[in-house]
Amino acid sequence: MRGFRVLKYNPNAMELNLIETNPDVMMGKPVVAGTLITVELVLEKLAAGETVSKFSTLIRA
């Protein structure tokens, strides 16, 4: 069973591949790398007032 990790702000994050797209995954929508969590969902949660630290615990290690 895989654990979860909390992502912390990293000013060098642009150097990482945190977002990926694949036509065979989530109908080609951009997702958080290695997950089925769409960028759209992340933005919706943040717009609704969810905190980054609370939401980021859903991202698997």
N, C-alpha and C positions, 0 to 999 in steps of 0.2 A: 504494500500500500504506500502510495506516495504522499509526502507531506505537503504542506502549504508554506509559502513564503510571503513575506511582506516586502513590497518594493518600496524603496526610499528614493527621494528625489536625488538625482544625479545630474549635475550640470553637463556631464559628458555623455548623457543618454543618447544624444543624436548620433553618436558613433556606434551605438548598438542597434541591432535589428529587432526592435520591439514590436513592430507591426508587420504583418505579412499578408499577402493575398494569394489565393489559389482557387481557380475556377471549380475545383472539386470540393472545396470546404466552404460551408455557409454560403453557397451560391456566389462565390467570388467576392463577398464583402470583406473589407479589411478586418483582420482579427488580431488580438494580442498573440504574439508569437507563441506557438506551442499549445494554444488553447482553442476553444470554440467560442470564446468571448469576443463579440464584435465590438469594434471601436464605437459604433453607433450606440450600443448598450452602455458603454462606459460614459459617453458624453451625456446620454439621457439621465443616468444616475447622478452624475455630477451636477447637471442642471437642476435636478430635483432636490439638491441639497445634501446628497450623500458625500461623506468625506472620503478623500483619497485613501487615508489609512484604513478606514473601515471596508471600503470596497476592494482594495487591493488584496485583502486576505483571501479573496475568492480565486486568485490566480495561483495555479499549482506551481510547485517548484520543478 
